[in-house]
Amino acid sequence: MTDKSVVHFDVEDGIGVITIDYPPVNALGPGVSDGILAALDKGEADPNVTAFVMIGAGRTFIAGADIRQFGKARPNPTRRTYDALDQGKKPVVAAIHGYALGGGLENALACHYRIAVPSAKVGLPEVQIGILPGGGGTQRLPRIVGPKIALDMIVSGRHVPADEAKALGIIDEIVPGKDLRSEAIMYAKSIAGKRPLPRVRDRSEKLGEAKTDPGMFDAARKQFARRMRGQPAPEKCIQAVEAACTQPFDEGVATERRLFGELENTPEAKALRYAFFSEREIARIPTLPKDLKTPEIKTMAVVGAGTMGGGIAMSFADAGMPVKLVDASSEVLERGIARIRDNYATSVKRGSLSQEEMAKRMSLITPVTTMEEIGDADAVIEAVFERMDVKKEVFKQLDAVMKPEAFLFTNTSALDIDQIASVTKRPEKVAGTHYFVPANVMKLFEVVNASKTAPETLAAAMKLGRDINKISGYAGNCDGFAANRSRIPFTLEQNLMVEEGALPHQIDKVMEDFGYPVGPFKVNDMSGLDISYDTRKRRKAADPSYRMLPIPDGLVEAGRVGLKAGKGWYRYEKGDRTPHVDPEVEALIKMVAAQNNIEQRSFTEEEILHRLLFGSINEFCKIIEEGKAIRASDLDVMWLHGFGFPRYRGGLMFWGDTIGAREVYNQIASWHQRYGKRWEPSALLRDTAEKGGKLTELKAERLR
């Protein structure tokens, strides 16, 4: 049908089959829409064709628009597939497997009938890239499911499984899917003679919800207020659905297209598209041989049944992978299993997990008390105390009991992987697999490449993260690796600004206004101030010149270790996680500043923001310069999924580019003169600024 043959058309038993064949996910890329239109024209003109089936080749139906085309000049089509599908004289059946997302679902909604396999998922997730459905989705979906459910689906962007889609009326029938093409043809034959054709655009019965509940749109604005903060797309999605209820269909479509045009080139949409592509790019490690065969990891073991080890075990059970959880202490093991069970029970209570699914996941976690019992696992992740001597002892035991081909991974957040690997006879099988807290929830999975880690080990670890629905990111072996190391300047400056006169709640407000869900001092309280205190003591022991932080250290030494103690940077009432500003903390700050002869002053919001973030931009550049990360965009993804950086700002380096490398460099150079060595500019940053380059385009020359 096109030069690239991205759409095929053939006739089988009187049914015209339109097959979208645009690998890997059948996005609506160049030639696809034209191919669909040409197939419809050919079938309409063929008297032997009584109905159509539209189906996707490969693993999915249509996964959405080709996002690479957004933000670029493109001609307005004279005909749209959505219009041609529902205005045709012969019925069209959308046969859905895999995903029907965005433009994929919009095309399906323009068909007269929709069938799907049980594993299929549908959705309109455009809000997640800063836009709204621009192919009639905001007008057709409310006519099927009602405006209230449509608002939830469109403003959240969630994927809806086939059984729920059937219950909502989006899907007409669920078929076994053993041979979807044959099943779809049979279905098309069964409805070929039915008239009038059921067109979604002609339906209005569900739109009456808006009249009986006129406050639903304002309620949606309140419901999504936190998500909408700083982002125009959710509000315009609500306006588009509201138009479906107040305007005739064609006028509503015109309103939708106008709102889409207003969003496509907003800073937020550009940032979200950058984040989308960066999340796909991070999986690529250019140093791995293209013909490398990645070993399969099918069974796992986790050493350590504490909070982290239990969360790691859950991450495997959640992905359907069997895992053994071992701890030398039967008491700790019992508590760990109980904690896992309680976590799942909470999910069941909330309705996000069924009791049957909880039972299935619990059955995948096998508690054991001896190392010998995990020896047959394909890989093991050590998750014990963050102490080198403890980890080395565990790795000696693992090296002795694990089968020769097994991989030995460590969950350390900062310790030297080479030292840990040195106690084994298989250092080439050792790598870091750094989870973030809580391990079963956080998406980032930092894979640390030690000096002797084999390419097969690195590839296996990266794939393991993806297999359990994490985002795997490469890091070189250095103190803090890539993610935590890049965060050190942020943490240091937040504490130094407090010494200089900025208050914790003031800094938290600046960062929450910037888009963080929670400010850094509140996060510190939730994670426990004693954890970073122990890290500082370790670094001080290794480097006597390392600067301790008297205020947070003083809080810990006074028993103010955070939420778990009822007091940290903030004060907490018993049984309540709400942070309250505590005058005792302000008094401690003033006392420490006086003792250290630190002059206190006031701070502007911009200075707070730049002091926190510019240091980490500088550190990003140093990490790339040293070959400890592959790309600037990889580090942006790590901050999005490891530290809650606001997604609609793209990432730290993307945000830095909105200011400009030259401006960032000039400010850092000024602070270098004022504050000394910690603000010494990266040579890579200086070079980028001088050449007028972009921070987001920085890449390591070679990995080390």
C-alpha positions as CSV (number, residue, x, y, z in Angstrom):
1,M,0.0,0.0,0.0
2,T,3.0,2.3,0.5
3,D,6.6,2.4,-0.6
4,K,7.6,1.0,2.8
5,S,4.8,-1.5,2.9
6,V,3.8,-0.4,6.4
7,V,0.2,-1.3,5.8
8,H,-1.0,-4.4,4.0
9,F,-4.4,-5.1,2.6
10,D,-5.8,-8.5,1.5
11,V,-9.3,-10.1,1.3
12,E,-10.1,-13.3,3.0
13,D,-13.6,-14.9,2.7
14,G,-15.2,-11.5,1.9
15,I,-13.4,-9.6,4.7
16,G,-10.9,-6.9,3.9
17,V,-8.0,-7.2,6.3
18,I,-6.0,-4.1,7.0
19,T,-2.7,-5.0,8.7
20,I,-0.5,-2.3,10.2
21,D,3.1,-3.4,10.0
22,Y,5.3,-0.6,11.3
23,P,7.8,-2.2,13.8
24,P,8.5,-2.3,16.6
25,V,5.2,-1.1,18.0
26,N,3.1,0.0,15.0
27,A,3.2,3.6,15.9
28,L,1.3,5.9,13.5
29,G,4.5,6.9,11.7
30,P,5.0,8.1,8.1
31,G,2.9,6.2,5.6
32,V,0.6,4.4,8.2
33,S,-2.4,6.7,8.0
34,D,-2.1,7.0,4.2
35,G,-1.9,3.2,4.0
36,I,-5.1,2.8,6.1
37,L,-6.9,5.3,4.0
38,A,-5.9,3.6,0.8
39,A,-6.9,0.2,2.1
40,L,-10.3,1.5,3.1
41,D,-10.8,3.0,-0.4
42,K,-9.9,-0.2,-2.0
43,G,-12.2,-2.3,0.1
44,E,-15.1,0.1,-0.2
45,A,-14.7,-0.1,-4.0
46,D,-14.6,-4.0,-4.0
47,P,-18.2,-5.5,-4.1
48,N,-16.8,-8.8,-2.7
49,V,-15.7,-7.1,0.5
50,T,-18.6,-7.0,3.1
51,A,-16.6,-5.8,6.1
52,F,-13.1,-4.9,7.3
53,V,-10.8,-6.0,10.1
54,M,-8.0,-3.7,11.2
55,I,-5.2,-5.5,13.0
56,G,-1.6,-5.0,14.0
57,A,1.3,-7.2,12.9
58,G,3.8,-8.3,15.4
59,R,3.3,-7.8,19.1
60,T,0.8,-5.0,19.3
61,F,-2.2,-3.2,17.6
62,I,-1.2,0.4,17.4
63,A,0.9,1.8,20.3
64,G,0.2,5.4,19.5
65,A,1.4,8.3,17.4
66,D,5.0,8.6,16.3
67,I,6.1,11.0,19.0
68,R,9.2,12.0,17.0
69,Q,6.9,14.0,14.7
70,F,5.5,16.2,17.5
71,G,6.9,19.7,17.6
72,K,7.8,19.5,13.9
73,A,6.2,21.2,11.0
74,R,3.9,18.8,9.2
75,P,1.2,19.2,6.6
76,N,-2.4,19.1,7.6
77,P,-4.0,15.9,6.2
78,T,-6.9,16.4,3.8
79,R,-8.5,13.2,5.2
80,R,-8.1,11.7,8.7
81,T,-8.3,8.0,9.3
82,Y,-10.7,8.6,12.2
83,D,-13.2,10.2,9.9
84,A,-12.8,7.7,7.1
85,L,-13.2,4.7,9.5
86,D,-16.5,5.8,11.0
87,Q,-18.0,7.3,7.9
88,G,-17.4,4.3,5.7
89,K,-20.3,2.3,4.3
90,K,-19.0,-1.1,5.4
91,P,-18.4,-2.0,9.1
92,V,-14.8,-2.0,10.5
93,V,-13.7,-4.3,13.4
94,A,-10.6,-3.3,15.3
95,A,-8.9,-6.5,16.5
96,I,-6.7,-5.5,19.5
97,H,-3.7,-7.3,20.9
98,G,-0.9,-5.8,22.9
99,Y,-1.6,-2.1,23.2
100,A,-4.1,0.3,21.7
101,L,-2.8,3.6,23.1
102,G,-3.3,7.2,22.1
103,G,-3.9,7.3,18.4
104,G,-4.2,3.5,18.4
105,L,-7.2,3.7,20.7
106,E,-8.6,6.7,18.8
107,N,-8.5,4.7,15.6
108,A,-10.2,1.8,17.3
109,L,-12.9,4.1,18.7
110,A,-13.5,5.3,15.2
111,C,-14.1,1.7,14.1
112,H,-17.7,0.3,14.4
113,Y,-16.7,-2.7,16.6
114,R,-13.8,-3.5,18.8
115,I,-12.6,-7.0,20.0
116,A,-9.5,-7.7,22.0
117,V,-7.5,-10.6,23.5
118,P,-7.5,-11.0,27.3
119,S,-4.0,-9.5,27.7
120,A,-4.7,-6.4,25.7
121,K,-4.6,-2.9,27.2
122,V,-6.1,0.4,26.0
123,G,-5.6,4.0,27.0
124,L,-5.1,7.6,26.1
125,P,-1.8,8.5,27.8
126,E,-1.0,11.7,25.9
127,V,-1.1,13.8,29.1
128,Q,2.1,12.0,30.1
129,I,3.9,13.7,27.2
130,G,2.3,17.1,27.9
131,I,-0.5,17.0,25.3
132,L,-4.0,15.7,24.9
133,P,-5.6,13.1,22.5
134,G,-5.8,14.9,19.2
135,G,-7.6,12.3,17.1
136,G,-11.1,12.6,18.6
137,G,-10.4,10.6,21.7
138,T,-11.6,13.3,24.1
139,Q,-14.9,13.4,22.1
140,R,-15.5,9.7,21.4
141,L,-14.4,8.2,24.7
142,P,-17.0,10.1,26.9
143,R,-19.7,9.0,24.5
144,I,-18.9,5.3,25.4
145,V,-17.9,5.4,29.0
146,G,-19.4,8.7,30.2
147,P,-17.5,11.9,30.9
148,K,-16.6,11.0,34.5
149,I,-14.7,7.8,33.6
150,A,-13.3,9.5,30.5
151,L,-11.9,12.3,32.7
152,D,-10.2,9.7,34.9
153,M,-8.7,7.8,32.0
154,I,-7.6,10.8,30.0
155,V,-6.2,13.0,32.8
156,S,-4.5,10.1,34.5
157,G,-3.3,8.6,31.2
158,R,-3.6,5.1,32.7
159,H,-3.7,1.9,30.8
160,V,-6.9,-0.1,31.1
161,P,-6.8,-3.9,30.9
162,A,-9.1,-5.7,28.5
163,D,-11.6,-7.0,31.1
164,E,-12.2,-3.5,32.5
165,A,-12.4,-2.1,29.0
166,K,-15.1,-4.7,28.2
167,A,-17.0,-3.8,31.3
168,L,-16.8,-0.1,30.4
169,G,-18.1,-0.7,26.9
170,I,-14.8,0.2,25.1
171,I,-14.4,-3.4,23.9
172,D,-17.4,-5.2,22.5
173,E,-16.0,-8.7,22.9
174,I,-13.0,-10.5,24.3
175,V,-11.8,-13.4,22.2
176,P,-9.3,-16.1,23.1
177,G,-6.5,-14.7,20.9
178,K,-5.1,-18.1,19.8
179,D,-5.5,-16.9,16.2
180,L,-6.7,-13.3,16.4
181,R,-6.8,-12.8,12.7
182,S,-9.1,-15.8,12.2
183,E,-11.2,-14.8,15.2
184,A,-11.6,-11.3,14.0
185,I,-12.6,-12.4,10.5
186,M,-15.3,-14.7,12.0
187,Y,-16.5,-11.8,14.1
188,A,-16.6,-9.4,11.1
189,K,-18.6,-12.0,9.1
190,S,-21.1,-12.2,12.0
191,I,-21.8,-8.4,11.9
192,A,-21.3,-7.7,8.2
193,G,-24.9,-7.3,7.4
194,K,-26.0,-5.3,10.5
195,R,-27.3,-1.8,9.8
196,P,-27.3,0.9,10.8
197,L,-23.6,1.0,11.5
198,P,-22.9,1.8,15.2
199,R,-20.9,5.0,15.1
200,V,-19.5,6.3,18.4
201,R,-19.9,9.9,17.3
202,D,-23.7,9.4,17.1
203,R,-24.0,8.2,20.7
204,S,-25.1,10.7,23.4
205,E,-26.8,8.7,26.1
206,K,-23.8,8.7,28.4
207,L,-23.2,12.5,28.1
208,G,-26.2,13.1,30.2
209,E,-24.0,12.5,33.3
210,A,-22.7,16.0,32.9
211,K,-26.2,17.5,33.3
212,T,-27.1,15.4,36.3
213,D,-23.7,16.2,37.9
214,P,-22.7,19.7,36.6
215,G,-19.9,20.0,39.2
216,M,-18.0,17.0,37.9
217,F,-15.5,19.1,35.9
218,D,-14.6,21.3,38.9
219,A,-14.4,18.2,41.0
220,A,-11.9,16.7,38.5
221,R,-9.8,19.9,38.7
222,K,-9.7,19.6,42.5
223,Q,-8.9,15.8,42.2
224,F,-6.0,16.3,39.8
225,A,-4.8,19.6,41.3
226,R,-1.6,18.2,42.6
227,R,-0.8,16.4,39.3
228,M,-1.7,19.6,37.3
229,R,0.6,21.8,39.3
230,G,2.9,23.5,36.8
231,Q,1.4,21.6,33.9
232,P,-1.2,22.9,31.4
233,A,-2.1,19.6,29.8
234,P,-4.4,18.1,32.5
235,E,-6.6,21.3,32.6
236,K,-6.9,21.3,28.8
237,C,-7.8,17.6,28.8
238,I,-10.7,18.5,31.2
239,Q,-11.7,21.4,28.9
240,A,-11.8,19.0,25.9
241,V,-14.0,16.4,27.7
242,E,-16.2,19.3,28.8
243,A,-16.6,20.3,25.2
244,A,-17.8,16.8,24.4
245,C,-20.7,17.4,26.7
246,T,-21.6,20.9,25.6
247,Q,-20.8,21.0,21.8
248,P,-21.9,19.0,18.8
249,F,-19.4,16.3,17.8
250,D,-17.7,18.2,15.0
251,E,-17.4,21.4,17.1
252,G,-16.0,19.3,19.9
253,V,-13.4,17.8,17.6
254,A,-12.4,21.3,16.5
255,T,-12.1,22.4,20.1
256,E,-9.9,19.4,20.8
257,R,-7.6,20.2,17.9
258,R,-7.3,23.8,19.0
259,L,-6.4,22.7,22.5
260,F,-3.9,20.2,21.1
261,G,-2.2,22.9,19.1
262,E,-1.9,25.1,22.2
263,L,-0.1,22.3,24.0
264,E,2.2,20.7,21.4
265,N,5.1,23.1,21.7
266,T,4.8,24.2,25.4
267,P,8.0,23.9,27.5
268,E,6.3,21.2,29.5
269,A,5.5,19.1,26.4
270,K,9.0,19.4,25.1
271,A,10.4,18.4,28.5
272,L,8.1,15.4,28.7
273,R,9.0,14.2,25.2
274,Y,12.7,14.5,26.1
275,A,12.1,12.4,29.2
276,F,10.2,9.8,27.1
277,F,13.0,9.3,24.6
278,S,15.7,9.5,27.4
279,E,14.0,6.6,29.1
280,R,14.5,4.5,26.0
281,E,18.0,5.6,25.3
282,I,19.3,4.7,28.8
283,A,19.0,1.0,27.9
284,R,21.7,1.3,25.3
285,I,25.3,0.6,26.3
286,P,27.5,1.3,23.3
287,T,30.5,-0.7,24.5
288,L,28.6,-4.0,24.6
289,P,29.2,-6.1,21.5
290,K,26.2,-6.1,19.1
291,D,26.3,-9.9,18.8
292,L,26.5,-10.5,22.6
293,K,24.2,-13.2,23.8
294,T,22.6,-12.1,27.1
295,P,22.3,-14.9,29.7
296,E,18.8,-15.5,31.0
297,I,18.1,-15.1,34.7
298,K,15.0,-17.1,35.7
299,T,15.5,-17.7,39.4
300,M,16.8,-15.3,42.0
301,A,17.9,-15.2,45.6
302,V,18.2,-12.3,48.0
303,V,20.5,-12.2,51.0
304,G,19.2,-10.1,53.9
305,A,15.5,-10.0,55.0
306,G,15.5,-6.4,56.2
307,T,13.5,-3.6,54.7
308,M,15.6,-3.4,51.6
309,G,16.0,-7.1,51.1
310,G,12.3,-7.7,51.5
311,G,11.5,-4.9,49.0
312,I,13.9,-6.5,46.5
313,A,12.3,-9.9,46.9
314,M,8.9,-8.3,46.3
315,S,10.2,-6.7,43.1
316,F,10.8,-10.2,41.7
317,A,7.6,-11.7,43.0
318,D,5.7,-8.7,41.5
319,A,7.2,-9.6,38.1
320,G,6.3,-13.3,38.5
321,M,9.9,-14.5,39.1
322,P,10.6,-17.0,41.9
323,V,13.0,-15.8,44.6
324,K,14.5,-17.2,47.7
325,L,15.0,-14.9,50.6
326,V,17.8,-15.9,53.0
327,D,18.8,-14.5,56.4
328,A,21.0,-16.1,59.0
329,S,18.6,-14.9,61.7
330,S,15.3,-16.8,61.7
331,E,13.8,-14.0,63.7
332,V,14.8,-11.4,61.1
333,L,13.6,-13.7,58.3
334,E,10.2,-14.1,60.0
335,R,9.8,-10.3,60.5
336,G,10.8,-9.8,56.9
337,I,8.2,-12.2,55.5
338,A,5.6,-10.6,57.8
339,R,6.5,-7.2,56.5
340,I,6.1,-8.4,52.9
341,R,2.8,-9.9,53.8
342,D,1.6,-6.7,55.5
343,N,2.7,-4.6,52.5
344,Y,0.7,-6.8,50.1
345,A,-2.3,-6.8,52.5
346,T,-2.3,-3.0,52.4
347,S,-2.4,-3.1,48.6
348,V,-5.3,-5.6,48.8
349,K,-7.1,-3.3,51.3
350,R,-6.6,-0.3,49.0
351,G,-8.0,-2.3,46.0
352,S,-4.8,-2.1,43.9
353,L,-4.2,-5.9,44.3
354,S,-6.5,-8.9,44.5
355,Q,-6.3,-11.4,47.3
356,E,-5.6,-14.1,44.7
357,E,-2.7,-12.1,43.3
358,M,-1.3,-11.5,46.8
359,A,-1.4,-15.3,47.4
360,K,0.4,-15.9,44.1
361,R,3.1,-13.4,44.8
362,M,3.7,-14.7,48.3
363,S,4.0,-18.2,46.9
364,L,6.9,-17.0,44.7
365,I,8.9,-15.9,47.8
366,T,10.6,-18.8,49.6
367,P,12.2,-18.0,53.0
368,V,15.4,-20.0,53.8
369,T,17.9,-19.8,56.6
370,T,21.1,-21.2,55.0
371,M,23.2,-20.1,52.1
372,E,23.4,-23.6,50.8
373,E,19.7,-23.5,50.0
374,I,20.1,-20.7,47.5
375,G,23.0,-22.3,45.6
376,D,21.0,-23.3,42.5
377,A,19.7,-19.7,41.8
378,D,20.8,-18.1,38.5
379,A,21.7,-14.9,40.4
380,V,21.8,-13.5,43.9
381,I,21.5,-10.0,45.2
382,E,23.2,-9.2,48.5
383,A,21.3,-6.6,50.6
384,V,22.9,-6.6,54.0
385,F,24.3,-3.7,56.1
386,E,26.2,-1.0,54.2
387,R,29.6,-2.0,55.7
388,M,32.5,-3.3,53.6
389,D,33.5,-6.0,56.1
390,V,30.0,-7.4,56.3
391,K,29.6,-7.5,52.5
392,K,33.0,-9.1,51.9
393,E,32.1,-11.9,54.3
394,V,28.8,-12.5,52.6
395,F,30.5,-12.6,49.2
396,K,33.0,-15.2,50.4
397,Q,30.1,-17.4,51.4
398,L,28.2,-16.8,48.1
399,D,31.2,-17.6,46.0
400,A,31.5,-20.9,47.8
401,V,27.8,-22.0,47.6
402,M,26.5,-20.5,44.3
403,K,26.7,-22.6,41.1
404,P,29.7,-21.6,38.9
405,E,27.6,-19.8,36.3
406,A,25.6,-17.7,38.8
407,F,25.9,-13.9,39.0
408,L,26.7,-12.3,42.3
409,F,25.2,-8.8,42.6
410,T,25.4,-6.3,45.4
411,N,22.8,-3.7,46.4
412,T,25.4,-1.3,47.8
413,S,24.6,2.4,47.3
414,A,28.2,3.6,47.4
415,L,30.8,1.0,48.3
416,D,33.6,-0.1,46.0
417,I,32.4,-3.0,43.9
418,D,36.0,-4.0,43.1
419,Q,36.8,-4.5,46.7
420,I,33.7,-6.6,47.2
421,A,34.5,-8.7,44.1
422,S,38.1,-9.2,45.2
423,V,37.1,-11.8,47.8
424,T,35.6,-14.1,45.1
425,K,37.1,-16.4,42.5
426,R,34.7,-14.9,39.9
427,P,35.1,-11.1,39.9
428,E,33.9,-11.2,36.3
429,K,30.5,-12.4,37.5
430,V,30.1,-9.5,40.1
431,A,28.3,-6.2,39.5
432,G,26.3,-3.7,41.4
433,T,22.5,-3.6,41.3
434,H,21.5,-0.6,43.3
435,Y,17.8,-0.3,44.2
436,F,16.2,2.9,45.5
437,V,13.9,2.9,48.6
438,P,11.3,1.5,48.6
439,A,12.8,-1.2,46.4
440,N,9.5,-2.7,45.2
441,V,8.2,0.7,44.2
442,M,11.0,2.9,42.9
443,K,11.7,2.4,39.2
444,L,15.4,3.1,39.0
445,F,17.8,0.2,38.9
446,E,21.4,1.4,38.8
447,V,23.8,-1.2,37.3
448,V,27.4,-0.6,38.4
449,N,30.2,-1.9,36.2
450,A,33.3,-2.8,38.1
451,S,36.8,-3.1,36.6
452,K,36.5,-6.9,36.1
453,T,32.8,-7.2,35.4
454,A,32.3,-9.2,32.1
455,P,30.2,-7.8,29.3
456,E,27.8,-10.7,29.8
457,T,27.4,-9.9,33.5
458,L,26.7,-6.2,32.7
459,A,24.2,-7.1,30.0
460,A,22.5,-9.7,32.2
461,A,22.1,-7.2,35.1
462,M,20.7,-4.5,32.7
463,K,18.2,-7.0,31.4
464,L,17.3,-8.2,34.9
465,G,16.2,-4.7,35.8
466,R,14.0,-4.4,32.7
467,D,12.6,-7.9,33.3
468,I,11.2,-6.7,36.7
469,N,9.8,-3.5,35.2
470,K,12.6,-1.2,36.3
471,I,14.6,1.3,34.3
472,S,18.1,0.0,34.2
473,G,20.9,2.7,34.1
474,Y,24.6,2.2,33.7
475,A,27.1,3.6,36.2
476,G,30.8,3.3,36.6
477,N,32.4,2.2,39.9
478,C,33.2,5.2,42.1
479,D,32.0,6.5,45.5
480,G,28.3,7.0,45.2
481,F,28.3,5.7,41.6
482,A,26.3,8.0,39.3
483,A,23.0,8.7,40.9
484,N,24.0,9.2,44.5
485,R,27.3,10.9,43.6
486,S,25.4,13.4,41.5
487,R,23.1,14.1,44.5
488,I,25.9,14.9,47.0
489,P,26.2,18.6,46.0
490,F,22.5,19.0,46.4
491,T,22.5,17.5,49.9
492,L,25.6,19.4,50.9
493,E,24.2,22.8,49.7
494,Q,20.8,22.3,51.4
495,N,22.7,21.8,54.7
496,L,25.2,24.6,54.2
497,M,22.4,27.1,53.3
498,V,20.7,26.2,56.6
499,E,24.0,27.1,58.4
500,E,23.9,30.4,56.4
501,G,20.4,31.3,57.4
502,A,17.9,29.6,55.1
503,L,15.3,27.6,57.1
504,P,14.4,24.0,56.3
505,H,10.8,24.7,55.6
506,Q,11.8,27.6,53.3
507,I,14.0,25.4,51.2
508,D,11.3,22.7,51.1
509,K,8.8,25.2,49.9
510,V,11.1,26.4,47.1
511,M,11.6,22.8,45.9
512,E,7.9,21.9,46.2
513,D,7.0,25.0,44.2
514,F,9.6,23.9,41.6
515,G,7.6,20.7,41.2
516,Y,9.1,18.2,43.7
517,P,6.3,16.2,45.4
518,V,8.1,16.6,48.8
519,G,10.9,18.9,49.9
520,P,14.4,17.5,50.7
521,F,14.2,18.0,54.4
522,K,10.9,16.2,54.7
523,V,12.4,13.4,52.6
524,N,15.4,13.3,55.0
525,D,13.0,12.8,57.9
526,M,11.2,10.0,56.1
527,S,14.4,8.1,55.2
528,G,16.1,8.7,58.6
529,L,18.8,11.3,59.3
530,D,21.0,8.6,60.8
531,I,21.6,6.9,57.4
532,S,23.3,9.9,55.9
533,Y,25.1,10.5,59.2
534,D,26.6,7.0,59.0
535,T,27.7,7.7,55.4
536,R,29.4,11.0,56.4
537,K,31.2,9.2,59.3
538,R,32.4,6.6,56.8
539,R,33.7,9.2,54.4
540,K,35.4,11.1,57.3
541,A,37.2,7.9,58.3
542,A,38.4,7.4,54.8
543,D,39.3,11.1,54.3
544,P,40.1,13.2,57.4
545,S,39.6,16.4,55.3
546,Y,36.0,15.5,54.6
547,R,33.6,18.1,56.2
548,M,31.0,16.8,58.5
549,L,27.7,18.7,58.8
550,P,27.3,20.1,62.4
551,I,23.5,20.8,62.2
552,P,22.2,17.4,60.9
553,D,24.9,15.7,62.9
554,G,23.7,17.5,66.0
555,L,20.1,16.5,65.3
556,V,21.1,12.9,65.1
557,E,23.2,13.0,68.2
558,A,20.2,14.6,70.0
559,G,18.0,11.7,69.0
560,R,16.2,13.6,66.2
561,V,16.6,11.0,63.5
562,G,13.4,11.7,61.7
563,L,9.9,10.5,61.3
564,K,10.5,7.2,63.1
565,A,11.6,9.1,66.2
566,G,8.8,11.7,66.0
567,K,11.3,14.4,65.4
568,G,14.0,15.3,63.0
569,W,14.1,18.5,60.9
570,Y,10.4,18.7,61.8
571,R,8.2,17.6,64.7
572,Y,5.5,14.9,64.3
573,E,2.5,14.0,66.4
574,K,2.1,10.4,67.4
575,G,0.5,8.4,64.6
576,D,0.6,11.4,62.2
577,R,3.1,11.9,59.4
578,T,2.4,15.6,59.0
579,P,5.6,17.7,59.5
580,H,5.4,20.6,61.9
581,V,7.9,23.4,62.0
582,D,9.8,23.1,65.3
583,P,11.3,26.1,67.1
584,E,13.9,23.8,68.7
585,V,15.4,23.2,65.2
586,E,15.7,26.9,64.5
587,A,17.4,27.4,67.9
588,L,19.9,24.7,67.1
589,I,20.6,26.2,63.7
590,K,21.4,29.6,65.3
591,M,23.5,28.1,68.0
592,V,25.6,26.0,65.6
593,A,26.1,29.0,63.3
594,A,27.2,31.2,66.2
595,Q,29.6,28.4,67.4
596,N,31.2,28.2,64.0
597,N,31.3,32.0,63.4
598,I,29.0,31.6,60.3
599,E,27.2,34.8,59.4
600,Q,23.5,34.2,58.7
601,R,21.5,36.1,56.0
602,S,18.4,35.9,54.0
603,F,18.0,34.0,50.7
604,T,15.9,34.6,47.6
605,E,14.0,31.7,46.2
606,E,16.1,31.8,43.0
607,E,19.4,31.6,45.0
608,I,18.1,28.6,46.9
609,L,17.0,26.8,43.7
610,H,20.2,27.5,41.9
611,R,22.5,26.6,44.9
612,L,20.7,23.3,45.2
613,L,20.7,22.3,41.5
614,F,23.7,24.0,39.8
615,G,26.2,22.0,42.0
616,S,24.6,18.7,40.7
617,I,24.8,19.9,37.1
618,N,28.5,20.5,37.6
619,E,28.8,17.0,39.2
620,F,26.9,15.5,36.2
621,C,29.6,17.0,34.0
622,K,32.4,15.6,36.1
623,I,30.8,12.1,36.1
624,I,30.5,12.1,32.3
625,E,34.0,13.6,32.0
626,E,35.4,10.7,34.0
627,G,33.4,8.1,32.0
628,K,31.3,7.0,35.0
629,A,28.1,7.6,33.0
630,I,27.3,7.3,29.4
631,R,25.1,10.3,28.6
632,A,23.7,13.4,30.3
633,S,20.2,12.1,29.5
634,D,20.9,8.9,31.5
635,L,21.6,11.0,34.6
636,D,18.4,12.9,33.9
637,V,16.4,9.7,33.9
638,M,18.1,8.6,37.2
639,W,17.0,11.9,38.8
640,L,13.4,11.4,37.5
641,H,13.1,7.9,38.9
642,G,15.5,7.9,41.8
643,F,14.9,11.4,43.4
644,G,11.5,12.6,42.3
645,F,12.8,15.4,40.0
646,P,9.6,16.9,38.4
647,R,9.0,15.1,35.2
648,Y,7.5,18.1,33.4
649,R,10.8,19.8,33.7
650,G,12.5,17.0,31.7
651,G,15.5,16.3,33.9
652,L,18.2,18.3,35.6
653,M,20.3,18.8,32.5
654,F,17.3,19.6,30.3
655,W,16.3,22.2,32.9
656,G,19.9,23.5,32.9
657,D,19.6,24.0,29.1
658,T,16.6,26.3,29.6
659,I,18.9,28.6,31.6
660,G,21.9,28.0,29.3
661,A,25.3,26.3,29.9
662,R,27.0,29.7,29.8
663,E,24.8,31.1,32.5
664,V,25.2,28.0,34.7
665,Y,29.0,28.1,34.2
666,N,29.3,31.8,35.0
667,Q,27.3,31.3,38.3
668,I,29.4,28.3,39.3
669,A,32.6,30.1,38.5
670,S,31.4,33.0,40.7
671,W,30.6,30.7,43.6
672,H,33.9,28.9,43.1
673,Q,35.6,32.3,43.9
674,R,33.3,32.9,46.9
675,Y,33.0,29.4,48.4
676,G,36.1,27.6,47.3
677,K,37.0,24.1,45.9
678,R,33.5,22.5,46.2
679,W,32.3,24.8,43.4
680,E,35.3,24.2,41.1
681,P,33.8,24.1,37.6
682,S,34.0,20.9,35.5
683,A,36.3,21.3,32.5
684,L,33.5,19.7,30.4
685,L,31.0,22.3,31.6
686,R,33.5,25.1,30.9
687,D,34.1,23.7,27.4
688,T,30.4,23.3,26.7
689,A,29.7,26.9,27.9
690,E,32.5,28.3,25.7
691,K,31.3,26.5,22.6
692,G,27.6,27.4,23.2
693,G,26.8,23.7,23.5
694,K,23.9,21.9,25.2
695,L,24.1,20.1,28.5
696,T,21.7,17.4,27.3
697,E,24.0,16.4,24.4
698,L,27.0,15.6,26.6
699,K,28.4,12.0,26.3
700,A,31.4,10.2,27.7
701,E,34.3,9.8,25.3
702,R,34.9,6.4,26.8
703,L,33.7,4.5,29.8
704,R,36.0,3.8,32.7
